[in-house]
Amino acid sequence: METLVLTDSSLDMTVLDGMESELSKQLESLKKTKSQLLQKISALKRQISDIETQENEAIRELEMERSLLEGEHRTEMAQLQEDQERINTLKQQQHSMLDRATKHREKVRHGEQRAIEREREKLLMLEEKQHAVMQQLRSSTSSLEMSSSPTTPVSLLNPTAGTSELSMLRESLQRELENQRRIFDDLEFQQLEAEARFDEEKERMSNKLLQDQQQLLQKYKAREERLQQIDTQQKGMLGNVKSTLEGLEQDRLKLVDTFKKEKQSAADVHSKIAELSRMLSLPPNTEATEEESAAISSDLELEEKMEGNRHLFIDSNALDPESAEVRGDGGSLGGKEERKKSSTLMEIERNRTLFMEQQGQHMALTLTHIMHDLQTE
């Protein structure tokens, strides 16, 4: 009887030892599985961190490109302003030169006109003298003819001296009159030449200004085209960055989903390990527990961060300035870095749109003024 009891006890101990051995094997297998899961989770965290680094790098590159393009935009607009100032300066110079030339021409014209009037008066006086001499000469000739009549007294038959003097006077006046007429004609011709030269110089100055304005206008058009290119570059750059970020976000979300699944698997394994440890009456591994707690805490922080990133880049309105609002609820955006990314994209697009609208309006107004000035010149 005692032998049977001992045999049963030995059998029970053997069964228990076998079960304990099997549980120990399961425990070791679970620990190995957990270790593999933790390594995989760590690798996933690194991959997620790498993607976020790429996202941050894309944002930094976007900011650098934006700064360069906006710097070039400001330079082009400054050049446009300088061109406009040069046009205004040219117009002022032309108006000033024309004003001085006109005043000088008026002064010279006044002197020329007085000289012409003096010579005209001399010419008229000589013509009157010539007319008077011709009248006297005709009268003398008539008197001489009358004196040849038989009834004419002898005392009146000596008019020869008077007629000769009148003839000489007439010839002298004729020469003086011709000379005076040449002087008068020369003065009039010189005045006409001076007027023609003045009109010619005035036209040359106007053509020069028009040519300079046309050249500056061509520069305006070239700069306008460059500004449009800058705007296109900015739009393309934003589109490329958005596409890149959306691709990275899709990869990140896949990793996040895998991370959550592996995290849940690790938690399940951890629970099984704890249960087997209790069944085997093993003391808890304090060091491992603290390490796992720290890892779990880190994983929870990462999970919250990833959850917050979910709507950061995949929102199709993320680059739309009309819908550029940073969400204020606790689960929409997680962390300062994520808010910075989103606000950076929105700020870049908002500033670009506003800047281009303002400068475009200024440029259009300036070009309108220039075209109006060219048409009224």
C-alpha positions as CSV (number, residue, x, y, z in Angstrom):
1,M,0.0,0.0,0.0
2,E,2.8,2.4,0.9
3,T,4.6,1.4,-2.3
4,L,1.5,2.3,-4.3
5,V,1.3,5.7,-2.6
6,L,4.9,6.4,-3.3
7,T,4.5,5.4,-6.9
8,D,1.5,7.8,-7.3
9,S,3.5,10.6,-5.7
10,S,6.5,10.0,-7.9
11,L,4.2,10.0,-11.0
12,D,2.6,13.3,-9.9
13,M,6.1,14.8,-9.4
14,T,7.1,13.5,-12.8
15,V,4.0,15.0,-14.5
16,L,4.6,18.3,-12.7
17,D,8.2,18.4,-13.6
18,G,7.2,17.7,-17.2
19,M,4.6,20.5,-17.2
20,E,7.0,22.9,-15.5
21,S,9.6,22.0,-18.2
22,E,7.1,22.6,-20.9
23,L,6.0,25.9,-19.4
24,S,9.6,27.0,-19.0
25,K,10.2,26.2,-22.7
26,Q,7.1,28.2,-23.6
27,L,8.3,31.0,-21.4
28,E,11.7,31.1,-23.1
29,S,10.1,31.0,-26.5
30,L,7.8,33.9,-25.6
31,K,10.7,35.9,-24.2
32,K,12.6,35.3,-27.5
33,T,9.5,36.3,-29.5
34,K,9.1,39.4,-27.3
35,S,12.8,40.3,-27.9
36,Q,12.3,39.9,-31.6
37,L,9.1,42.0,-31.5
38,L,10.9,44.7,-29.5
39,Q,13.7,44.8,-32.0
40,K,11.2,45.1,-34.8
41,I,9.4,47.9,-33.0
42,S,12.7,49.7,-32.5
43,A,13.4,49.3,-36.2
44,L,10.0,50.7,-37.0
45,K,10.6,53.7,-34.7
46,R,13.8,54.4,-36.5
47,Q,12.2,54.2,-39.8
48,I,9.4,56.5,-38.7
49,S,12.0,58.9,-37.2
50,D,13.9,58.8,-40.5
51,I,10.7,59.7,-42.5
52,E,10.0,62.6,-40.1
53,T,13.6,63.8,-40.6
54,Q,13.0,63.7,-44.4
55,E,9.8,65.7,-43.9
56,N,11.6,68.3,-41.8
57,E,14.4,68.4,-44.4
58,A,11.8,69.0,-47.1
59,I,10.3,71.8,-45.1
60,R,13.8,73.4,-44.6
61,E,14.6,73.1,-48.3
62,L,11.3,74.7,-49.1
63,E,11.9,77.6,-46.8
64,M,15.4,78.1,-48.3
65,E,14.1,78.0,-51.9
66,R,11.2,80.4,-50.9
67,S,13.7,82.8,-49.4
68,L,15.9,82.8,-52.5
69,L,12.9,83.2,-54.8
70,E,11.4,86.0,-52.8
71,G,14.8,87.7,-52.6
72,E,15.0,87.6,-56.4
73,H,11.4,88.8,-56.6
74,R,12.2,91.8,-54.4
75,T,15.4,92.5,-56.4
76,E,13.3,92.5,-59.7
77,M,10.7,94.8,-58.2
78,A,13.5,97.1,-57.0
79,Q,14.9,97.2,-60.5
80,L,11.5,97.9,-61.9
81,Q,11.2,100.8,-59.5
82,E,14.6,102.1,-60.5
83,D,13.6,101.9,-64.2
84,Q,10.4,103.9,-63.4
85,E,12.5,106.5,-61.7
86,R,14.9,106.6,-64.6
87,I,11.9,107.2,-66.9
88,N,10.7,110.0,-64.7
89,T,14.2,111.5,-64.6
90,L,14.4,111.3,-68.4
91,K,11.0,113.1,-68.8
92,Q,12.1,115.8,-66.3
93,Q,15.3,116.3,-68.1
94,Q,13.6,116.5,-71.5
95,H,11.0,118.9,-70.2
96,S,13.7,121.0,-68.6
97,M,15.9,121.1,-71.7
98,L,12.9,121.8,-73.9
99,D,11.8,124.6,-71.5
100,R,15.3,126.1,-71.5
101,A,15.6,125.8,-75.3
102,T,12.1,127.3,-75.8
103,K,12.9,130.2,-73.6
104,H,16.3,130.8,-75.4
105,R,14.6,130.4,-78.7
106,E,11.9,132.9,-77.8
107,K,14.6,135.4,-76.7
108,V,16.6,135.0,-79.9
109,R,13.4,135.1,-81.9
110,H,12.4,138.3,-80.3
111,G,15.8,139.8,-81.2
112,E,15.7,138.5,-84.7
113,Q,12.2,139.8,-85.2
114,R,13.3,143.3,-84.1
115,A,16.2,143.2,-86.4
116,I,14.0,142.1,-89.3
117,E,11.5,144.9,-88.5
118,R,14.3,147.5,-88.5
119,E,15.5,146.3,-91.8
120,R,12.0,146.2,-93.1
121,E,11.5,149.8,-92.1
122,K,14.8,150.7,-93.9
123,L,13.6,148.9,-96.9
124,L,10.2,150.7,-96.9
125,M,12.0,154.0,-96.5
126,L,14.2,153.3,-99.4
127,E,11.3,152.2,-101.5
128,E,9.5,155.4,-100.6
129,K,12.5,157.5,-101.5
130,Q,12.9,155.6,-104.8
131,H,9.2,156.2,-105.5
132,A,9.6,159.9,-104.8
133,V,12.7,160.2,-107.0
134,M,10.9,158.4,-109.8
135,Q,8.1,160.9,-109.4
136,Q,10.4,163.8,-109.5
137,L,12.3,162.3,-112.5
138,R,9.1,161.9,-114.4
139,S,8.1,165.4,-113.5
140,S,11.5,166.7,-114.7
141,T,11.1,164.9,-118.0
142,S,7.7,166.3,-118.5
143,S,9.0,169.8,-117.8
144,L,11.8,169.3,-120.2
145,E,9.5,168.3,-123.0
146,M,7.3,171.4,-122.3
147,S,10.4,173.7,-122.4
148,S,11.2,172.6,-126.0
149,S,7.9,174.3,-127.2
150,P,8.2,177.7,-129.1
151,T,6.1,179.4,-126.5
152,T,8.5,178.4,-123.7
153,P,10.6,181.2,-122.3
154,V,14.3,181.0,-122.8
155,S,15.0,181.3,-119.1
156,L,13.4,177.9,-118.4
157,L,15.4,175.9,-121.0
158,N,18.1,174.7,-118.5
159,P,16.6,171.7,-116.6
160,T,19.5,169.4,-117.6
161,A,21.4,169.7,-114.3
162,G,18.3,168.7,-112.2
163,T,17.5,165.6,-114.3
164,S,21.0,164.3,-114.2
165,E,21.1,164.6,-110.4
166,L,17.8,162.8,-110.1
167,S,19.1,160.0,-112.4
168,M,22.2,159.6,-110.3
169,L,20.1,159.6,-107.1
170,R,17.8,157.0,-108.6
171,E,20.7,154.7,-109.4
172,S,22.1,155.1,-106.0
173,L,18.8,154.4,-104.3
174,Q,18.3,151.4,-106.6
175,R,21.7,149.9,-105.5
176,E,20.9,150.7,-101.8
177,L,17.5,149.2,-102.1
178,E,18.8,146.0,-103.6
179,N,21.4,145.7,-100.9
180,Q,18.8,146.3,-98.2
181,R,16.5,143.8,-99.7
182,R,19.3,141.2,-99.6
183,I,19.9,142.0,-96.0
184,F,16.2,141.7,-95.2
185,D,15.9,138.4,-97.1
186,D,19.0,137.0,-95.4
187,L,17.6,137.8,-92.0
188,E,14.3,136.2,-92.8
189,F,16.1,133.1,-94.2
190,Q,18.3,132.9,-91.1
191,Q,15.2,133.1,-88.9
192,L,13.6,130.2,-90.8
193,E,16.8,128.2,-90.5
194,A,16.9,128.8,-86.8
195,E,13.2,127.7,-86.4
196,A,13.9,124.6,-88.5
197,R,17.0,123.7,-86.3
198,F,15.0,124.3,-83.2
199,D,12.1,122.0,-84.4
200,E,14.7,119.4,-85.5
201,E,16.4,119.4,-82.1
202,K,13.1,119.2,-80.3
203,E,12.1,116.2,-82.4
204,R,15.4,114.6,-81.8
205,M,15.1,115.0,-78.0
206,S,11.5,113.6,-78.2
207,N,12.6,110.6,-80.2
208,K,15.5,110.0,-77.8
209,L,13.2,110.0,-74.9
210,L,10.7,107.8,-76.7
211,Q,13.5,105.4,-77.5
212,D,14.8,105.3,-74.0
213,Q,11.2,104.8,-72.7
214,Q,10.8,101.9,-75.2
215,Q,14.0,100.3,-74.0
216,L,12.9,100.6,-70.4
217,L,9.5,99.3,-71.2
218,Q,11.2,96.2,-72.8
219,K,13.0,95.8,-69.5
220,Y,9.7,96.1,-67.7
221,K,8.2,93.3,-69.9
222,A,11.3,91.1,-69.4
223,R,11.2,91.6,-65.6
224,E,7.4,91.0,-65.6
225,E,8.1,87.7,-67.4
226,R,10.8,86.8,-64.9
227,L,8.3,87.6,-62.0
228,Q,5.8,85.3,-63.6
229,Q,8.5,82.6,-63.9
230,I,9.3,83.1,-60.2
231,D,5.6,82.7,-59.4
232,T,5.4,79.5,-61.5
233,Q,8.6,78.2,-59.8
234,Q,7.1,78.9,-56.4
235,K,3.8,77.1,-57.3
236,G,5.8,74.2,-58.8
237,M,8.0,74.0,-55.7
238,L,5.1,74.0,-53.4
239,G,3.4,71.3,-55.5
240,N,6.5,69.1,-55.5
241,V,7.0,69.5,-51.8
242,K,3.4,68.7,-51.1
243,S,3.6,65.6,-53.4
244,T,6.9,64.5,-51.6
245,L,5.4,65.0,-48.2
246,E,2.2,63.2,-49.1
247,G,4.3,60.2,-50.3
248,L,6.4,60.3,-47.1
249,E,3.2,60.5,-45.1
250,Q,1.7,57.5,-46.8
251,D,4.9,55.5,-46.0
252,R,4.8,56.8,-42.4
253,L,1.2,55.8,-42.0
254,K,1.9,52.3,-43.2
255,L,4.8,52.1,-40.7
256,V,2.5,53.5,-38.0
257,D,-0.1,50.8,-38.7
258,T,2.6,48.1,-38.6
259,F,4.0,49.6,-35.4
260,K,0.6,49.5,-33.7
261,K,0.1,45.8,-34.7
262,E,3.6,44.8,-33.5
263,K,3.1,46.9,-30.3
264,Q,-0.1,45.0,-29.7
265,S,1.6,41.7,-30.3
266,A,4.4,42.6,-27.9
267,A,1.8,43.5,-25.3
268,D,0.0,40.2,-25.8
269,V,3.3,38.3,-25.4
270,H,4.1,40.4,-22.4
271,S,0.8,39.3,-20.8
272,K,1.5,35.7,-21.6
273,I,5.0,35.9,-20.1
274,A,3.5,37.4,-16.9
275,E,0.9,34.7,-16.7
276,L,3.5,31.9,-17.2
277,S,5.8,33.5,-14.6
278,R,3.0,33.5,-12.1
279,M,2.2,29.9,-12.9
280,L,5.8,29.0,-12.5
281,S,6.0,31.1,-9.3
282,L,9.0,33.0,-10.8
283,P,10.0,36.4,-9.3
284,P,9.4,39.4,-11.6
285,N,12.4,40.6,-13.5
286,T,12.6,44.1,-12.1
287,E,15.3,45.3,-14.4
288,A,13.5,44.0,-17.5
289,T,10.2,45.4,-16.2
290,E,11.7,48.9,-15.8
291,E,13.3,48.7,-19.2
292,E,10.1,47.5,-20.8
293,S,8.1,50.2,-19.0
294,A,10.5,52.9,-20.3
295,A,10.2,51.4,-23.8
296,I,6.4,51.3,-23.5
297,S,6.4,54.9,-22.3
298,S,8.6,55.9,-25.2
299,D,6.3,53.9,-27.6
300,L,3.2,55.6,-26.2
301,E,4.8,59.0,-26.7
302,L,5.7,58.1,-30.3
303,E,2.2,56.7,-30.9
304,E,0.6,59.9,-29.7
305,K,3.0,61.9,-31.9
306,M,2.2,59.7,-34.9
307,E,-1.5,60.0,-34.2
308,G,-1.1,63.7,-34.2
309,N,0.8,63.6,-37.5
310,R,-2.0,61.7,-39.2
311,H,-3.6,64.8,-40.8
312,L,-0.5,66.9,-41.2
313,F,0.5,66.4,-44.8
314,I,-2.3,64.3,-46.4
315,D,-4.9,67.0,-46.1
316,S,-5.4,68.3,-49.7
317,N,-6.1,71.8,-48.3
318,A,-2.9,71.9,-46.4
319,L,-1.4,74.3,-49.0
320,D,-4.6,76.2,-49.6
321,P,-4.3,79.7,-48.0
322,E,-8.1,80.0,-47.8
323,S,-8.3,76.9,-45.5
324,A,-5.0,77.5,-43.7
325,E,-6.1,77.1,-40.1
326,V,-4.1,75.2,-37.5
327,R,-6.4,72.9,-35.7
328,G,-6.9,73.7,-32.0
329,D,-8.3,70.4,-30.8
330,G,-6.0,68.2,-28.8
331,G,-6.0,65.3,-31.2
332,S,-5.6,67.1,-34.5
333,L,-2.0,68.2,-34.4
334,G,0.6,66.7,-32.1
335,G,3.6,68.6,-30.9
336,K,5.3,72.0,-31.7
337,E,7.3,70.5,-34.6
338,E,4.2,69.3,-36.4
339,R,2.4,72.6,-36.0
340,K,5.5,74.3,-37.3
341,K,5.5,72.2,-40.5
342,S,1.9,72.8,-41.2
343,S,2.1,76.5,-40.4
344,T,5.2,76.9,-42.5
345,L,3.6,75.5,-45.6
346,M,0.5,77.6,-45.1
347,E,2.6,80.8,-44.4
348,I,4.7,80.2,-47.4
349,E,1.7,79.9,-49.7
350,R,-0.1,82.8,-48.0
351,N,2.9,85.1,-48.2
352,R,3.6,84.1,-51.8
353,T,0.0,84.8,-52.9
354,L,-0.2,88.1,-51.1
355,F,3.2,89.3,-52.2
356,M,2.5,88.4,-55.9
357,E,-0.9,90.1,-55.8
358,Q,0.5,93.3,-54.3
359,Q,3.5,93.4,-56.6
360,G,1.4,92.4,-59.6
361,Q,-1.0,95.3,-59.0
362,H,1.9,97.7,-58.6
363,M,3.5,96.5,-61.8
364,A,0.3,96.6,-63.8
365,L,-0.4,100.2,-62.6
366,T,3.2,101.2,-63.4
367,L,3.0,99.8,-66.9
368,T,-0.3,101.5,-67.4
369,H,1.2,104.9,-66.5
370,I,4.2,104.2,-68.9
371,M,1.9,103.3,-71.8
372,H,-0.2,106.4,-71.2
373,D,2.9,108.6,-71.1
374,L,4.2,107.1,-74.3
375,Q,0.8,107.7,-76.0
376,T,0.5,111.3,-74.9
377,E,4.1,112.2,-75.8
